[in-house]
Each structure stands twice: as structure tokens, then as C-alpha cells.
Amino acid sequence: MKVYEALARAFAAEGTRRVFGMMGDGNMHWMQALDDVGVDLVEVRHEGAGLGMADGWARASHTPGVATATCGPGVTQLGTALVTAARAESPLVAFVGESPTADEEYNQRYDQARFAEACETAFVRVLSPETAEDAVRKAFYIARTEFRPVMLSAAMDLQQKAMPEGEEPYVPSTSLITTDPMAPNQAALLRAVEIIAASRKPVIVAGRGAVWADAREAVLRLGERLGALLATSLMAKTWLAGEPYHAGISGFYGTRAAIELFEEADCVIGVGASLNRYTTEQGYIFPNARYVQLDTKPHLLMGGGRVADCYVQGDARLAVEALTQLLGDRGAASPGYRTPEVQAKLANQFADPTPFTIEPGALDPRDVCRALDEVLPATIDLVSGSGASAGFAVMLMNRPRSLYLAGHFFGCIGQMLPAAMGAVSCTGRPAVLLDGDASILMHLAEIETAVRQRLPLLIVVLNDQALGSEYHKMVSTHMRAELATITTPNIGAVAVAFGGRGCLARTVDEVRSAAQEWLASPGPMVIDARISRAVPTIPYRRLHYGKDE
């Protein structure tokens, strides 16, 4: 058996079911060996998009996604996607080829270890046939325990060497990892109880850690006992949607009603949420609150370097259940925010009635999002981008959904089409992606990959024919905003040319009709919704104009 065959079998033993990437001479033997052992290969049109798909897979499953690229230029194409995955704390392994060990003049030679470090990515090199399987195990172990991307690099000539005879069966990294949820520290729990029991207006902010720990019912029970207002970080959006006293997102994307209620809070309980600068607005929206933070990490600094008043390390579900039990033993209970007045204030919190003049032939982006949220049932997952258009989907699409993925980790556009494809590949569930035109055009070729893979993905392009973030910044500072405008083709027609379905929509009825058509038969489809640039999102109105409506 050759090294590349042993590497492929080790990946399969680690649970790899699908690999996203582009074939080159540095990884083609490994890819063929993967196919031989039944691993599905998804050939993409850009290496960075392949890694983005692995990132989406990891975010959707909280298990390692796998991508691949050849050596040198194949590796450098991964840069932005690697940093995005690192910031998202996505467990993934990128298998890459490396130039031959004895050829210093090879034209694709490159210091891949230094590149990985610059991309905030762990690096593991296959050093010999004897240690090849150890390298795979180490890469997956790092990905699974540190929740970060890992580059596994193997020289082309080394991959062709023979493995030693009499090798032992491969031992996967999962056998080395304790899977039992971490019990919270009892002393820290008692300190947390003292703070929480003394509060009268508590807010629970749940994040991805709560989602991953399946802590929803525990959070609801704690909230009921405390009379707490319920909120989430952006990354856990819709997880508590539809629950009484759910105030939506805490932070920059919070509603006006929620922010006004947060100002009254005397205690914030962060459950699996980092409570970063965006979630707390540097503490501005919780001016009088003490903080209790529950997380599996040894310790986290909140936004602005602030430290929680009490930090409890442990599994989110176990920690919340323990807090509820201890508070019950003390008879601690309060109506808190659970009053008819608060309920009335939250009743219409997501409305955005501010009028704007919409030019003929253009859509109000708010109407597009409202129509989609109405038409698409809760069984449809939701993905949104990170540019100017993101605020519309984030603040206006609030139906409970099984999965929501946001694209704000690195502040870059273009990454959420690949991520959405990876998530759909992982779950098998239909999903809708809302993103801007510049973002979608960046990886336009991957629509062909979605068609080839027959993914049940609806791509809604909120198309303002501009670099939206820069356009609104330039308008607000009286610069020449027309410099940020750029015409686009009919992206729906491009999808049709790739073998999918698509349309250009200039009315809400056209958007609604196209969404209903897709819902009747989910598959790769693009709705190019031509939106007006006259409507900034509420977050942009706050940021650029100091207005909240």
C-alpha cells in the first residue's frame, strides 16, 4: 500500500463522508484513493470555495469538514476562507499536496507552514511513511478539540512511497477524545446563584455554545423561573424565535424595543455566547448589569476586554440545569420582565415602517425579506451574507428555523455561497441564501457546482448593483457614491445557463411566485431581486446617521 492510500483510508476512518476541493497533481492520487473507499468527492471551481464549503459543513454539523487543494498556488487560493473558518472556530482539515522534497527549483514550491500560520491555521506535515497515519490523527484531533482549521501537508514524492509492512489498524482521533459533557464547577455555580438570585430584571443571552449543547429546554426553564427576557447572539438567531418574551438578537442587530428593555437589565446570563463587542455593544446596551457567563472554555474575555462578574466553565446545558436546580432549592423566583407591558412592547418589535422613496422598477428590500419569510416554512434553513444586505435578512426574517448561518466572522464578502452549499451538503435539507450581488458574483462559478450536485438551495440576490456597504458609507459622508455602483448581468439567467433555474424579479409578487416555484421542487435556483439603494438597513441608519428608525 502507498502512503496516499493509507492517508485516504485514515480520512475515511475519521468519519469523512465528503471532500470539497479541486484536483491537482499534489492531491490527485489521494483523491482517487478516497473514491476507492467510498468517500464522495465534490470537484469545485475554486479552491477557496471548496474550503468555504467545508467550513459550511463544519458550522452546520459541529464536526470536521474536509477540503483539499494541490500544492503552491492551490494552497494560496485558500487564504481568505481559512481565516474566515478560523474566526468561526470551524473544525476542518484541509489536505494539501506539497512540492517534492528533493526539488528546490520546483515552480510550485512554497512555504506552506508559514502561510498556514498567517491564516490562523494549524499546520501538520506528513514527515515519513511510518508517521503518515499519526499525522492524520493529529490533524483531526486538533480540529476536534481546538475547533479550528488544520492544514495537513504531504509532499508529492512522499505520497508515492510504500507503507511499512504489518501496519496496525488505524486508530481514529475520536478514540482519544472524551465526549462526556463537561460538568460545571460547583463553587462557581454557587457564586453565580448569588448574583442571579439578587437580580430583578435578568436577561439570558444564548449563543452557539447553547445550540451545540442542545440547551434550549434548559434555557427556557431557567428563563421561566427568573422571569428573564430571552435573547440570542447573532450566531444563534432564530434558535428561540417564537418563544414568549423572546427579544431577538442582543447587540448591533437588536430591535429598538429590545435595546430599550436591555437598558433595565441588572443581570446578563451568557449561555455559550462570547458576549463580544457586537453582542453587548461594548456594554452600552446593558449599562447597569452584572454578568454571569457559562462556557466550556477555561475563560473568555468579553467585549472590550471586560471580565464577567462570575465565569462558570462547563457544558451549557448542564450548567443551566444546575443553576435552575440551585435557584429552585433557594426558592428564588421573580416575575422579572414577564409582564403584559413587556409582552406588548415586544409584539411588533421587528417592524420597520420608516418610509423611503423607491425608484420605479426597484424593490424595497424589506418587502423582499418579509415575503420570503412568509412563503418559506420553518423547515427551510436560512443563510445570510455579511455586507450591506445582511441587515435586511437578519432583522426581518424571524421565523424559527432549524439552522441559521451568518457570515460576519471576518467581515468579508463572497464566503456565504460556498458555506451555504456546504451546509446543505451536510444536512440534506433545503436552504435559502440571501446575499448581495457583489458577494454572489465573487464565486458565481460555484452555482454550476450546486447544479452538478443538485443541491436544494435557493439563492436570493439582494441586488442593488453596487458595493452596498461602501455606497451607504459614501452617501453618509457626502462622497461620490456613484463610484461604488457597478452594473450586473441577470444573475438568474446565468443560473439557467449553468443548468439551474433562475429569474429576474422587479416586483414582490415575482419574488413570491419564484419562491413558491422553488418550494414545490427545491433545487439550484437564483432569484435576482433588483432592490433600491434608497433603503439603508436599521444597523446602517444607526451607524451612519444616528437614527433608529
C-alpha positions as CSV (number, residue, x, y, z in Angstrom):
1,M,0.0,0.0,0.0
2,K,1.2,3.5,-0.9
3,V,1.2,6.4,1.6
4,Y,-1.6,8.2,-0.3
5,E,-3.8,5.1,0.0
6,A,-3.1,4.9,3.8
7,L,-3.9,8.6,4.1
8,A,-7.2,8.2,2.3
9,R,-8.2,5.2,4.4
10,A,-7.3,7.2,7.6
11,F,-9.5,10.1,6.5
12,A,-12.4,7.6,5.9
13,A,-11.8,6.1,9.3
14,E,-12.1,9.6,10.8
15,G,-15.6,9.7,9.5
16,T,-15.0,11.7,6.3
17,R,-18.0,11.3,4.0
18,R,-17.5,14.2,1.6
19,V,-14.5,16.2,0.4
20,F,-14.7,19.6,-1.3
21,G,-11.8,20.8,-3.5
22,M,-10.0,21.0,-6.8
23,M,-7.8,18.2,-8.1
24,G,-4.1,18.8,-9.0
25,D,-1.0,16.7,-9.2
26,G,-0.4,17.2,-5.5
27,N,-3.6,15.5,-4.4
28,M,-5.0,13.5,-7.3
29,H,-3.7,10.1,-6.1
30,W,-5.2,10.7,-2.7
31,M,-8.5,11.8,-4.2
32,Q,-8.6,8.6,-6.3
33,A,-7.9,6.5,-3.2
34,L,-10.7,8.3,-1.4
35,D,-13.1,7.4,-4.2
36,D,-11.9,3.8,-3.9
37,V,-13.0,3.7,-0.3
38,G,-16.4,5.3,-0.9
39,V,-15.8,8.9,0.0
40,D,-17.8,11.4,-2.1
41,L,-15.7,13.9,-4.0
42,V,-17.1,17.4,-4.8
43,E,-15.0,19.0,-7.5
44,V,-15.3,22.8,-7.2
45,R,-14.4,25.7,-9.4
46,H,-12.1,27.5,-6.9
47,E,-10.1,26.0,-4.1
48,G,-11.1,28.8,-1.7
49,A,-14.8,28.0,-2.4
50,G,-14.1,24.3,-1.7
51,L,-12.7,25.2,1.7
52,G,-15.7,27.5,2.3
53,M,-18.0,24.6,1.6
54,A,-16.1,22.5,4.2
55,D,-16.5,25.5,6.6
56,G,-20.2,25.4,6.0
57,W,-20.3,21.7,6.6
58,A,-18.4,22.2,9.9
59,R,-20.7,25.0,11.0
60,A,-23.8,23.0,10.3
61,S,-22.7,19.8,12.0
62,H,-20.0,21.0,14.5
63,T,-17.9,18.1,13.2
64,P,-14.8,18.4,10.9
65,G,-15.4,19.4,7.3
66,V,-12.7,18.3,4.8
67,A,-11.3,20.3,1.9
68,T,-8.4,19.7,-0.5
69,A,-6.0,21.6,-2.8
70,T,-2.8,20.9,-4.6
71,C,0.5,22.4,-3.6
72,G,1.6,26.0,-4.0
73,P,-1.0,28.1,-5.8
74,G,-3.7,25.7,-4.8
75,V,-2.8,26.4,-1.2
76,T,-2.6,30.2,-1.6
77,Q,-6.1,30.3,-3.0
78,L,-7.4,29.1,0.4
79,G,-6.3,32.2,2.3
80,T,-9.5,34.2,2.9
81,A,-11.6,31.0,3.5
82,L,-9.0,29.8,6.0
83,V,-9.1,33.0,8.1
84,T,-12.9,33.0,8.0
85,A,-13.0,29.4,9.2
86,A,-10.5,30.2,11.9
87,R,-12.6,33.2,13.2
88,A,-15.7,31.0,13.0
89,E,-14.0,28.3,15.1
90,S,-14.8,25.8,12.5
91,P,-13.3,22.3,12.9
92,L,-11.9,21.4,9.5
93,V,-9.0,19.6,7.8
94,A,-7.5,20.8,4.5
95,F,-5.4,18.1,2.9
96,V,-2.9,19.7,0.5
97,G,-0.1,18.5,-1.6
98,E,3.4,19.8,-1.2
99,S,6.3,20.2,-3.7
100,P,8.7,17.2,-4.0
101,T,11.2,17.1,-1.1
102,A,14.3,16.9,-3.2
103,D,13.4,19.5,-5.8
104,E,14.2,23.0,-4.6
105,E,13.6,24.5,-8.1
106,Y,10.1,23.1,-8.4
107,N,8.0,26.0,-9.8
108,Q,5.1,25.5,-7.3
109,R,7.3,25.3,-4.2
110,Y,6.0,27.4,-1.3
111,D,6.4,27.7,2.4
112,Q,3.0,26.3,3.3
113,A,3.7,26.2,7.0
114,R,4.3,30.0,7.2
115,F,1.2,30.6,5.0
116,A,-1.0,28.5,7.3
117,E,0.3,30.4,10.4
118,A,-0.5,33.7,8.7
119,C,-4.0,32.4,8.0
120,E,-4.5,31.5,11.7
121,T,-4.5,27.8,10.8
122,A,-2.8,24.9,12.5
123,F,-0.2,23.0,10.3
124,V,0.7,19.3,10.3
125,R,3.2,17.8,7.9
126,V,3.4,14.2,6.8
127,L,7.1,13.5,7.5
128,S,7.5,9.8,6.7
129,P,5.5,6.7,5.7
130,E,5.9,5.5,9.3
131,T,4.2,8.6,10.7
132,A,1.6,9.2,8.0
133,E,-1.3,7.9,9.9
134,D,-0.1,9.7,13.0
135,A,-0.3,13.0,11.1
136,V,-3.9,12.4,10.0
137,R,-4.9,11.6,13.6
138,K,-3.1,14.7,14.9
139,A,-4.8,16.9,12.3
140,F,-8.3,15.7,13.2
141,Y,-7.5,15.7,16.9
142,I,-6.6,19.4,16.7
143,A,-9.6,20.2,14.6
144,R,-12.0,18.5,17.0
145,T,-10.5,19.7,20.3
146,E,-9.4,23.3,19.3
147,F,-12.2,23.9,16.8
148,R,-10.1,25.4,14.2
149,P,-8.9,24.7,10.6
150,V,-5.8,22.5,10.2
151,M,-3.7,22.2,7.0
152,L,-2.3,18.7,6.5
153,S,0.5,18.9,4.0
154,A,2.1,15.9,2.2
155,A,4.9,16.1,-0.3
156,M,4.1,14.6,-3.7
157,D,7.1,12.2,-3.7
158,L,6.4,11.1,-0.1
159,Q,2.8,10.2,-1.0
160,Q,4.2,7.7,-3.6
161,K,6.3,5.7,-1.1
162,A,5.3,2.3,0.2
163,M,3.9,1.9,3.7
164,P,5.7,-0.4,6.2
165,E,4.5,-4.0,6.2
166,G,2.3,-5.3,9.1
167,E,0.7,-1.9,9.9
168,E,-1.8,-1.9,12.8
169,P,-5.5,-0.9,12.2
170,Y,-5.9,2.8,12.2
171,V,-7.0,4.4,15.5
172,P,-9.1,7.5,14.8
173,S,-8.8,10.7,16.8
174,T,-12.3,10.2,18.3
175,S,-11.0,7.3,20.4
176,L,-8.6,9.8,22.2
177,I,-11.3,12.4,23.0
178,T,-13.6,12.4,25.9
179,T,-17.1,13.0,24.7
180,D,-18.9,13.4,28.0
181,P,-20.1,16.9,28.5
182,M,-18.1,19.0,31.0
183,A,-19.7,19.3,34.4
184,P,-19.7,22.9,35.7
185,N,-17.6,23.8,38.7
186,Q,-19.8,23.8,41.9
187,A,-18.1,26.7,43.6
188,A,-18.5,28.9,40.5
189,L,-22.2,27.8,40.3
190,L,-22.8,29.0,43.9
191,R,-21.3,32.4,43.1
192,A,-23.4,32.7,40.0
193,V,-26.6,31.8,42.0
194,E,-25.8,34.7,44.5
195,I,-25.7,37.2,41.6
196,I,-28.7,35.8,39.8
197,A,-30.9,35.4,42.9
198,A,-30.3,39.1,43.7
199,S,-31.4,40.3,40.3
200,R,-34.9,41.5,39.3
201,K,-34.5,42.1,35.6
202,P,-32.3,39.3,34.2
203,V,-31.6,38.7,30.5
204,I,-30.4,35.4,29.1
205,V,-28.3,35.7,26.0
206,A,-27.8,32.3,24.3
207,G,-25.1,31.7,21.7
208,R,-23.8,28.9,19.5
209,G,-22.5,27.0,22.6
210,A,-26.0,26.7,23.8
211,V,-27.2,25.4,20.4
212,W,-24.4,22.8,20.3
213,A,-25.1,21.6,23.8
214,D,-28.8,21.2,23.0
215,A,-29.6,23.5,25.9
216,R,-32.9,25.0,24.6
217,E,-35.3,23.4,27.0
218,A,-32.9,24.1,29.9
219,V,-32.7,27.8,28.9
220,L,-36.5,28.1,28.7
221,R,-37.0,26.6,32.1
222,L,-34.4,28.9,33.7
223,G,-36.0,31.9,31.9
224,E,-39.4,31.0,33.3
225,R,-38.1,30.7,36.8
226,L,-36.3,34.0,36.7
227,G,-38.9,35.9,34.6
228,A,-36.0,36.6,32.2
229,L,-36.0,38.2,28.9
230,L,-34.6,35.8,26.2
231,A,-32.2,36.9,23.6
232,T,-29.5,35.3,21.4
233,S,-26.2,36.3,19.8
234,L,-26.3,36.8,16.0
235,M,-24.9,33.3,15.5
236,A,-27.8,31.7,17.3
237,K,-30.5,33.8,15.6
238,T,-34.0,32.2,15.4
239,W,-33.0,29.5,17.9
240,L,-35.5,30.9,20.5
241,A,-37.8,32.5,17.9
242,G,-41.5,32.2,18.6
243,E,-41.0,31.9,22.4
244,P,-42.8,34.3,24.7
245,Y,-40.5,37.1,25.9
246,H,-38.0,36.5,23.1
247,A,-36.4,39.8,22.4
248,G,-34.4,38.7,19.3
249,I,-30.7,39.4,18.9
250,S,-28.7,41.2,21.6
251,G,-26.4,43.8,20.2
252,F,-25.9,45.7,16.9
253,Y,-28.8,43.8,15.2
254,G,-31.1,44.2,18.2
255,T,-34.5,45.8,17.8
256,R,-35.2,49.2,19.3
257,A,-37.8,47.6,21.7
258,A,-35.2,45.0,22.8
259,I,-32.5,47.6,23.4
260,E,-34.7,49.8,25.5
261,L,-35.6,46.8,27.6
262,F,-32.0,45.7,27.9
263,E,-31.2,49.1,29.5
264,E,-33.2,48.0,32.5
265,A,-31.3,44.7,33.0
266,D,-29.5,44.1,36.2
267,C,-28.0,40.7,35.3
268,V,-27.0,39.2,32.0
269,I,-26.5,35.4,31.8
270,G,-24.5,34.5,28.8
271,V,-25.0,30.8,27.8
272,G,-22.5,29.6,25.3
273,A,-22.1,33.1,24.0
274,S,-18.8,35.0,23.8
275,L,-20.5,38.3,24.8
276,N,-18.2,40.1,22.4
277,R,-18.3,43.8,21.5
278,Y,-21.1,43.2,19.0
279,T,-23.4,41.3,21.3
280,T,-23.1,43.7,24.2
281,E,-22.2,46.8,22.2
282,Q,-19.2,47.2,24.5
283,G,-21.6,47.0,27.4
284,Y,-23.6,50.1,26.2
285,I,-26.9,48.3,26.0
286,F,-26.5,46.7,29.4
287,P,-25.3,49.7,31.4
288,N,-26.3,48.5,34.8
289,A,-26.0,44.8,34.6
290,R,-23.7,42.3,36.2
291,Y,-22.6,39.4,34.0
292,V,-22.6,35.6,34.6
293,Q,-21.0,33.7,31.7
294,L,-21.3,30.0,31.1
295,D,-18.9,28.4,28.5
296,T,-16.8,25.3,28.0
297,K,-13.6,27.3,27.5
298,P,-11.3,27.9,30.6
299,H,-12.1,31.6,30.4
300,L,-13.3,34.2,27.9
301,L,-12.8,38.0,27.9
302,M,-16.0,39.8,26.9
303,G,-16.1,42.8,24.5
304,G,-13.6,45.5,25.3
305,G,-11.6,43.2,27.5
306,R,-14.1,43.2,30.3
307,V,-14.3,40.2,32.6
308,A,-17.6,38.6,33.7
309,D,-18.6,39.1,37.3
310,C,-18.8,35.3,37.5
311,Y,-17.5,32.8,35.0
312,V,-18.7,29.2,35.0
313,Q,-16.8,26.7,32.9
314,G,-18.9,23.8,31.8
315,D,-21.3,22.4,29.3
316,A,-24.1,24.9,28.6
317,R,-27.0,22.5,29.2
318,L,-25.5,21.0,32.4
319,A,-24.6,24.5,33.8
320,V,-28.1,25.9,33.1
321,E,-29.8,22.9,34.6
322,A,-27.6,23.1,37.7
323,L,-28.4,26.8,38.1
324,T,-32.1,26.2,37.8
325,Q,-31.9,23.4,40.4
326,L,-29.9,25.6,42.9
327,L,-32.2,28.5,42.4
328,G,-35.2,26.3,42.9
329,D,-33.7,24.9,46.1
330,R,-33.4,28.5,47.4
331,G,-37.0,29.3,46.3
332,A,-35.6,32.1,44.0
333,A,-38.3,33.2,41.5
334,S,-39.3,36.5,40.1
335,P,-41.8,37.9,37.6
336,G,-38.9,39.9,36.2
337,Y,-39.7,41.0,32.6
338,R,-42.7,38.7,32.3
339,T,-45.4,41.3,32.4
340,P,-48.2,42.3,29.9
341,E,-46.4,45.6,29.3
342,V,-43.2,43.9,28.2
343,Q,-45.2,41.5,26.0
344,A,-47.0,44.4,24.4
345,K,-43.7,46.2,23.7
346,L,-42.2,43.1,22.0
347,A,-45.3,42.3,20.0
348,N,-44.3,44.2,16.9
349,Q,-40.6,44.7,17.6
350,F,-39.4,43.5,14.2
351,A,-41.4,46.0,12.1
352,D,-39.6,48.6,10.1
353,P,-42.2,51.1,8.9
354,T,-39.9,54.0,8.0
355,P,-40.8,55.3,4.5
356,F,-38.3,55.6,1.7
357,T,-38.8,56.7,-1.9
358,I,-38.4,53.7,-4.1
359,E,-37.5,54.4,-7.7
360,P,-39.6,52.7,-10.5
361,G,-38.6,49.2,-11.3
362,A,-36.9,48.6,-8.0
363,L,-37.9,46.7,-4.9
364,D,-37.9,47.7,-1.3
365,P,-35.5,45.1,0.2
366,R,-37.6,44.9,3.3
367,D,-40.6,43.7,1.3
368,V,-38.5,41.0,-0.3
369,C,-37.4,39.6,3.1
370,R,-40.9,39.8,4.6
371,A,-42.3,37.9,1.6
372,L,-39.7,35.2,1.7
373,D,-40.1,34.7,5.5
374,E,-43.9,34.4,4.9
375,V,-43.6,31.9,1.9
376,L,-40.7,29.7,3.1
377,P,-41.7,27.4,6.0
378,A,-39.7,26.8,9.2
379,T,-38.3,23.6,7.6
380,I,-36.2,25.8,5.3
381,D,-32.8,26.7,6.7
382,L,-31.5,30.3,6.4
383,V,-28.1,31.7,5.4
384,S,-27.2,35.3,5.2
385,G,-24.2,37.2,4.0
386,S,-22.1,39.9,5.7
387,G,-22.4,43.0,3.5
388,A,-24.9,45.8,3.4
389,S,-27.7,43.4,2.5
390,A,-27.2,41.3,5.6
391,G,-29.1,43.6,7.9
392,F,-32.3,43.1,6.0
393,A,-32.3,39.3,6.3
394,V,-31.1,39.4,9.9
395,M,-33.6,41.8,11.2
396,L,-36.7,40.9,9.1
397,M,-36.6,37.1,8.7
398,N,-37.5,35.9,12.1
399,R,-39.4,32.6,11.7
400,P,-38.0,29.8,13.8
401,R,-35.6,27.7,11.7
402,S,-33.6,24.5,12.3
403,L,-30.3,26.2,11.1
404,Y,-29.2,29.8,10.6
405,L,-25.7,30.7,9.4
406,A,-24.4,34.2,9.5
407,G,-21.4,35.5,7.6
408,H,-19.8,38.1,9.9
409,F,-16.7,36.3,11.2
410,F,-14.1,38.1,9.1
411,G,-16.2,40.9,7.6
412,C,-15.5,39.6,4.1
413,I,-18.0,39.2,1.2
414,G,-18.2,36.1,-1.0
415,Q,-17.9,33.4,1.6
416,M,-21.5,32.6,2.2
417,L,-22.5,31.0,-1.1
418,P,-19.8,28.2,-0.5
419,A,-20.8,28.0,3.1
420,A,-24.5,27.6,2.2
421,M,-23.6,24.8,-0.2
422,G,-21.5,23.0,2.4
423,A,-24.3,23.2,4.9
424,V,-26.9,21.9,2.5
425,S,-24.5,19.1,1.5
426,C,-24.2,18.2,5.2
427,T,-27.8,18.4,6.3
428,G,-29.5,17.4,3.1
429,R,-32.2,20.0,4.0
430,P,-33.3,22.8,1.6
431,A,-32.0,26.2,2.4
432,V,-32.3,29.8,1.3
433,L,-29.3,32.1,1.0
434,L,-29.8,35.9,0.9
435,D,-26.7,37.8,-0.1
436,G,-25.6,40.8,-2.2
437,D,-24.7,40.9,-5.9
438,A,-21.0,41.6,-5.4
439,S,-20.8,38.7,-2.9
440,I,-22.6,36.2,-5.2
441,L,-20.6,37.3,-8.3
442,M,-17.3,36.6,-6.4
443,H,-18.0,32.8,-6.6
444,L,-20.5,32.8,-9.4
445,A,-18.9,29.7,-11.0
446,E,-19.9,27.6,-7.9
447,I,-23.6,27.9,-9.0
448,E,-22.5,25.3,-11.6
449,T,-21.2,23.2,-8.8
450,A,-24.6,23.5,-7.0
451,V,-26.3,22.4,-10.2
452,R,-24.0,19.4,-10.6
453,Q,-24.6,18.4,-7.0
454,R,-28.3,19.0,-7.4
455,L,-28.4,21.0,-4.1
456,P,-31.8,22.2,-2.8
457,L,-30.5,25.7,-2.5
458,L,-32.4,28.9,-3.3
459,I,-30.1,31.9,-3.8
460,V,-31.8,35.3,-3.4
461,V,-29.6,38.1,-4.6
462,L,-30.5,41.4,-3.0
463,N,-29.1,43.2,-6.0
464,D,-28.6,46.9,-5.6
465,Q,-25.9,46.9,-8.4
466,A,-23.4,48.4,-6.0
467,L,-20.8,47.7,-3.4
468,G,-23.6,48.3,-0.8
469,S,-21.5,48.9,2.3
470,E,-19.2,51.4,0.6
471,Y,-22.2,53.0,-1.2
472,H,-24.0,53.8,2.0
473,K,-20.8,55.0,3.8
474,M,-20.1,57.3,0.9
475,V,-23.6,58.7,0.8
476,S,-23.5,59.4,4.6
477,T,-20.1,61.2,4.3
478,H,-21.1,63.2,1.1
479,M,-18.6,61.4,-1.1
480,R,-19.2,60.5,-4.7
481,A,-21.3,57.3,-4.1
482,E,-21.7,56.6,-7.8
483,L,-18.1,55.3,-7.7
484,A,-19.4,52.4,-5.6
485,T,-22.0,51.4,-8.2
486,I,-21.5,48.7,-10.7
487,T,-23.9,47.1,-13.2
488,T,-24.6,43.4,-13.1
489,P,-25.9,40.8,-15.5
490,N,-29.2,39.0,-15.0
491,I,-27.8,36.5,-12.4
492,G,-31.0,34.4,-12.7
493,A,-30.3,34.0,-16.4
494,V,-26.7,33.0,-15.5
495,A,-28.1,30.2,-13.3
496,V,-30.2,29.0,-16.1
497,A,-27.1,28.9,-18.4
498,F,-25.4,26.8,-15.8
499,G,-28.3,24.3,-15.9
500,G,-30.3,25.5,-12.9
501,R,-33.3,27.7,-12.6
502,G,-33.5,31.5,-12.2
503,C,-35.3,34.7,-12.8
504,L,-35.0,38.5,-12.5
505,A,-37.6,39.9,-10.1
506,R,-38.7,43.6,-10.1
507,T,-41.9,43.1,-8.0
508,V,-42.7,41.4,-4.7
509,D,-45.2,39.2,-6.5
510,E,-42.4,37.9,-8.8
511,V,-40.3,37.1,-5.8
512,R,-43.1,35.3,-4.0
513,S,-44.1,33.4,-7.1
514,A,-40.4,32.3,-7.8
515,A,-40.0,31.2,-4.1
516,Q,-43.2,29.2,-4.3
517,E,-42.0,27.5,-7.5
518,W,-38.7,26.6,-5.8
519,L,-40.6,25.3,-2.7
520,A,-42.6,23.0,-4.9
521,S,-39.4,21.4,-6.3
522,P,-36.3,22.5,-4.4
523,G,-33.1,22.6,-6.5
524,P,-30.4,25.1,-7.5
525,M,-32.2,28.3,-8.3
526,V,-31.4,32.1,-8.3
527,I,-33.8,35.0,-7.8
528,D,-32.1,38.2,-8.9
529,A,-34.1,40.7,-6.9
530,R,-33.4,44.2,-8.0
531,I,-33.6,46.3,-4.9
532,S,-33.4,50.0,-4.3
533,R,-30.3,51.6,-2.9
534,A,-32.5,54.2,-1.2
535,V,-33.1,52.0,1.8
536,P,-30.3,51.5,4.3
537,T,-30.7,48.8,7.0
538,I,-31.6,49.8,10.5
539,P,-28.0,49.0,11.7
540,Y,-26.6,51.3,9.0
541,R,-29.1,54.0,9.9
542,R,-27.7,53.8,13.5
543,L,-24.1,53.6,12.4
544,H,-24.1,56.4,9.8
545,Y,-26.9,58.7,10.8
546,G,-27.5,58.2,14.5
547,K,-31.1,57.2,13.8
548,D,-33.0,54.1,15.0
549,E,-35.9,54.2,12.5
